[in-house]
Amino acid sequence: MGYIYADLVVRGRISKSIRALVNTGSAYVVLDPKTISEVGLHETPFEVESTLADKRRVKARLYLAEVEAEGRRGRLRCEVKCANAYTWDICPRNLRSEAESDHRQA
């Protein structure tokens, strides 16, 4: 089984290109605190609780951003987690097909 990555542009006060690990099981995009600060994302008054793959529950602050992937743009909810952890839950059809193919072959 392999990993699928996508090139994204995250927009807040400024834009920044990042390479993101695709996680179709995630409800949020996860960014490190440095990227959130650099891009200048809008912080909401909300905190979210997520369940990790190992069943641990963690809380994180919620931010708003616009993200572009393969020419498609949309508003996303981003949460801050651990440094250098990027996940992406909106997967273009061609990347999703590759991920499903990798999963079936494993």
DRENPA-3360 file (N, C-alpha, C; in nm, 2 decimals, always signed):
BEGIN
1 = MGYIYADL = +0.08/-0.12/+0.00/+0.00/+0.00/+0.00/+0.09/+0.12/+0.00 ~ +0.05/+0.22/-0.08/+0.13/+0.34/-0.09/+0.06/+0.46/-0.03 ~ +0.12/+0.58/-0.04/+0.06/+0.70/+0.01/+0.03/+0.79/-0.11 ~ -0.08/+0.87/-0.10/-0.11/+0.96/-0.20/-0.09/+1.10/-0.15 ~ -0.03/+1.18/-0.23/+0.00/+1.32/-0.20/-0.07/+1.41/-0.30 ~ -0.10/+1.53/-0.26/-0.16/+1.63/-0.36/-0.09/+1.77/-0.33 ~ -0.07/+1.84/-0.44/-0.02/+1.98/-0.42/-0.14/+2.07/-0.40 ~ -0.14/+2.15/-0.29/-0.25/+2.24/-0.26/-0.20/+2.38/-0.25;
9 = VVRGRISK = -0.29/+2.48/-0.27/-0.26/+2.62/-0.24/-0.36/+2.65/-0.12 ~ -0.31/+2.69/-0.01/-0.39/+2.73/+0.11/-0.39/+2.88/+0.11 ~ -0.51/+2.94/+0.12/-0.52/+3.09/+0.12/-0.59/+3.14/+0.25 ~ -0.52/+3.24/+0.30/-0.57/+3.31/+0.42/-0.54/+3.46/+0.38 ~ -0.46/+3.53/+0.47/-0.42/+3.66/+0.43/-0.33/+3.65/+0.31 ~ -0.25/+3.55/+0.30/-0.16/+3.52/+0.19/-0.18/+3.38/+0.14 ~ -0.12/+3.34/+0.03/-0.13/+3.21/-0.03/+0.00/+3.13/-0.01 ~ -0.01/+3.00/+0.01/+0.11/+2.92/+0.03/+0.08/+2.79/-0.04;
17 = SIRALVNT = +0.18/+2.74/-0.12/+0.17/+2.60/-0.18/+0.22/+2.50/-0.08 ~ +0.15/+2.39/-0.06/+0.20/+2.29/+0.03/+0.18/+2.15/-0.04 ~ +0.25/+2.05/+0.00/+0.23/+1.91/-0.05/+0.16/+1.84/+0.07 ~ +0.04/+1.78/+0.04/-0.04/+1.73/+0.15/-0.06/+1.58/+0.13 ~ -0.06/+1.51/+0.24/-0.10/+1.37/+0.24/-0.25/+1.36/+0.23 ~ -0.30/+1.28/+0.14/-0.45/+1.26/+0.12/-0.50/+1.16/+0.22 ~ -0.60/+1.20/+0.29/-0.67/+1.11/+0.39/-0.82/+1.12/+0.37 ~ -0.88/+1.03/+0.29/-1.02/+1.04/+0.26/-1.11/+1.01/+0.38;
25 = GSAYVVLD = -1.05/+0.97/+0.49/-1.13/+0.94/+0.61/-1.13/+1.06/+0.71 ~ -1.07/+1.17/+0.67/-1.06/+1.28/+0.76/-1.17/+1.38/+0.73 ~ -1.22/+1.44/+0.84/-1.32/+1.54/+0.82/-1.26/+1.68/+0.81 ~ -1.14/+1.70/+0.84/-1.07/+1.83/+0.84/-0.94/+1.82/+0.77 ~ -0.89/+1.94/+0.73/-0.75/+1.95/+0.68/-0.67/+1.98/+0.81 ~ -0.56/+1.92/+0.82/-0.48/+1.94/+0.94/-0.35/+2.01/+0.90 ~ -0.32/+2.12/+0.96/-0.20/+2.20/+0.93/-0.12/+2.22/+1.06 ~ +0.01/+2.24/+1.04/+0.10/+2.27/+1.15/+0.08/+2.42/+1.19;
33 = PKTISEVG = +0.11/+2.45/+1.32/+0.10/+2.59/+1.36/+0.18/+2.69/+1.28 ~ +0.29/+2.66/+1.23/+0.38/+2.75/+1.15/+0.30/+2.79/+1.02 ~ +0.25/+2.69/+0.95/+0.17/+2.72/+0.83/+0.05/+2.81/+0.86 ~ -0.02/+2.78/+0.96/-0.14/+2.86/+0.99/-0.10/+3.00/+1.02 ~ +0.01/+3.02/+1.09/+0.06/+3.15/+1.12/+0.11/+3.22/+1.00 ~ +0.18/+3.16/+0.91/+0.24/+3.22/+0.79/+0.13/+3.26/+0.69 ~ +0.03/+3.18/+0.68/-0.08/+3.21/+0.58/-0.18/+3.31/+0.64 ~ -0.18/+3.32/+0.77/-0.28/+3.41/+0.84/-0.42/+3.37/+0.83;
41 = LHETPFEV = -0.44/+3.24/+0.87/-0.58/+3.19/+0.87/-0.67/+3.25/+0.98 ~ -0.80/+3.26/+0.95/-0.89/+3.32/+1.04/-0.92/+3.21/+1.15 ~ -0.90/+3.25/+1.28/-0.93/+3.16/+1.39/-1.07/+3.17/+1.43 ~ -1.14/+3.06/+1.45/-1.28/+3.07/+1.50/-1.27/+3.05/+1.65 ~ -1.39/+3.08/+1.72/-1.39/+3.05/+1.86/-1.41/+2.91/+1.90 ~ -1.41/+2.82/+1.80/-1.45/+2.68/+1.82/-1.33/+2.59/+1.84 ~ -1.35/+2.48/+1.91/-1.25/+2.37/+1.93/-1.32/+2.24/+1.89 ~ -1.25/+2.16/+1.82/-1.31/+2.03/+1.77/-1.23/+1.92/+1.83;
49 = ESTLADKR = -1.30/+1.80/+1.84/-1.24/+1.68/+1.90/-1.24/+1.58/+1.78 ~ -1.12/+1.52/+1.76/-1.10/+1.42/+1.66/-1.06/+1.29/+1.72 ~ -1.10/+1.18/+1.65/-1.05/+1.05/+1.69/-0.95/+1.01/+1.59 ~ -0.83/+0.97/+1.64/-0.72/+0.93/+1.56/-0.73/+0.78/+1.53 ~ -0.65/+0.74/+1.43/-0.65/+0.60/+1.39/-0.63/+0.50/+1.50 ~ -0.55/+0.54/+1.60/-0.53/+0.45/+1.72/-0.63/+0.47/+1.83 ~ -0.74/+0.54/+1.79/-0.86/+0.56/+1.88/-0.84/+0.66/+1.99 ~ -0.72/+0.73/+1.99/-0.71/+0.84/+2.08/-0.79/+0.96/+2.04;
57 = RVKARLYL = -0.84/+1.04/+2.13/-0.92/+1.16/+2.10/-0.84/+1.28/+2.14 ~ -0.83/+1.37/+2.04/-0.75/+1.49/+2.07/-0.84/+1.61/+2.03 ~ -0.81/+1.73/+2.10/-0.88/+1.85/+2.07/-0.79/+1.94/+2.00 ~ -0.85/+2.03/+1.91/-0.77/+2.12/+1.83/-0.85/+2.25/+1.81 ~ -0.78/+2.36/+1.79/-0.85/+2.48/+1.75/-0.89/+2.47/+1.60 ~ -1.00/+2.55/+1.57/-1.05/+2.54/+1.43/-1.03/+2.68/+1.36 ~ -0.98/+2.67/+1.24/-0.95/+2.78/+1.16/-1.02/+2.77/+1.02 ~ -1.04/+2.88/+0.95/-1.10/+2.88/+0.82/-1.00/+2.91/+0.72;
65 = AEVEAEGR = -1.01/+2.85/+0.60/-0.92/+2.87/+0.49/-0.99/+2.84/+0.36 ~ -0.93/+2.89/+0.25/-0.97/+2.85/+0.12/-0.85/+2.76/+0.07 ~ -0.89/+2.65/+0.00/-0.78/+2.56/-0.05/-0.81/+2.53/-0.20 ~ -0.71/+2.53/-0.28/-0.72/+2.50/-0.42/-0.64/+2.37/-0.45 ~ -0.70/+2.28/-0.52/-0.63/+2.16/-0.57/-0.68/+2.13/-0.71 ~ -0.58/+2.12/-0.80/-0.61/+2.09/-0.94/-0.71/+2.18/-1.00 ~ -0.70/+2.31/-0.97/-0.79/+2.41/-1.02/-0.92/+2.42/-0.96 ~ -0.95/+2.34/-0.86/-1.08/+2.34/-0.78/-1.06/+2.41/-0.65;
73 = RGRLRCEV = -1.15/+2.51/-0.62/-1.13/+2.59/-0.50/-1.25/+2.57/-0.41 ~ -1.23/+2.58/-0.28/-1.33/+2.56/-0.18/-1.29/+2.61/-0.04 ~ -1.39/+2.64/+0.04/-1.37/+2.68/+0.18/-1.35/+2.55/+0.26 ~ -1.26/+2.55/+0.35/-1.23/+2.43/+0.43/-1.21/+2.47/+0.58 ~ -1.24/+2.38/+0.66/-1.21/+2.39/+0.81/-1.08/+2.33/+0.83 ~ -0.99/+2.40/+0.89/-0.86/+2.35/+0.92/-0.84/+2.35/+1.07 ~ -0.77/+2.24/+1.12/-0.74/+2.24/+1.26/-0.59/+2.23/+1.28 ~ -0.54/+2.28/+1.39/-0.40/+2.27/+1.42/-0.38/+2.14/+1.50;
81 = KCANAYTW = -0.28/+2.07/+1.46/-0.25/+1.94/+1.53/-0.10/+1.94/+1.56 ~ -0.03/+1.84/+1.52/+0.11/+1.83/+1.54/+0.19/+1.88/+1.42 ~ +0.31/+1.92/+1.45/+0.39/+1.98/+1.34/+0.41/+1.88/+1.23 ~ +0.41/+1.94/+1.11/+0.44/+1.86/+0.99/+0.33/+1.75/+0.96 ~ +0.21/+1.76/+1.01/+0.11/+1.67/+0.98/+0.00/+1.74/+0.89 ~ -0.01/+1.69/+0.76/-0.10/+1.75/+0.67/-0.19/+1.64/+0.62 ~ -0.32/+1.66/+0.63/-0.42/+1.56/+0.57/-0.52/+1.64/+0.49 ~ -0.58/+1.58/+0.40/-0.67/+1.64/+0.31/-0.79/+1.55/+0.28;
89 = DICPRNLR = -0.91/+1.60/+0.31/-1.02/+1.52/+0.29/-1.10/+1.53/+0.16 ~ -1.07/+1.63/+0.09/-1.14/+1.65/-0.04/-1.05/+1.61/-0.15 ~ -1.07/+1.49/-0.21/-0.98/+1.42/-0.30/-1.04/+1.42/-0.44 ~ -0.97/+1.48/-0.54/-1.02/+1.47/-0.68/-1.04/+1.33/-0.72 ~ -1.13/+1.31/-0.81/-1.17/+1.17/-0.85/-1.05/+1.09/-0.89 ~ -0.96/+1.14/-0.97/-0.85/+1.07/-1.02/-0.75/+1.02/-0.91 ~ -0.73/+1.10/-0.80/-0.65/+1.06/-0.69/-0.72/+0.96/-0.61 ~ -0.85/+0.98/-0.59/-0.93/+0.88/-0.51/-0.92/+0.75/-0.57;
97 = SEAESDHR = -0.93/+0.74/-0.71/-0.93/+0.61/-0.78/-0.80/+0.55/-0.76 ~ -0.69/+0.62/-0.76/-0.55/+0.56/-0.74/-0.54/+0.51/-0.60 ~ -0.59/+0.58/-0.50/-0.59/+0.53/-0.36/-0.67/+0.41/-0.35 ~ -0.78/+0.40/-0.41/-0.87/+0.28/-0.39/-0.80/+0.16/-0.46 ~ -0.73/+0.19/-0.58/-0.66/+0.08/-0.65/-0.54/+0.03/-0.56 ~ -0.47/+0.12/-0.50/-0.36/+0.08/-0.41/-0.41/+0.00/-0.30 ~ -0.52/+0.04/-0.24/-0.58/-0.04/-0.13/-0.62/-0.18/-0.17 ~ -0.68/-0.19/-0.29/-0.73/-0.32/-0.33/-0.61/-0.42/-0.36;
105 = QA = -0.50/-0.36/-0.41/-0.38/-0.44/-0.44/-0.31/-0.49/-0.31 ~ -0.33/-0.42/-0.20/-0.25/-0.45/-0.08/-0.30/-0.57/-0.01;
% end
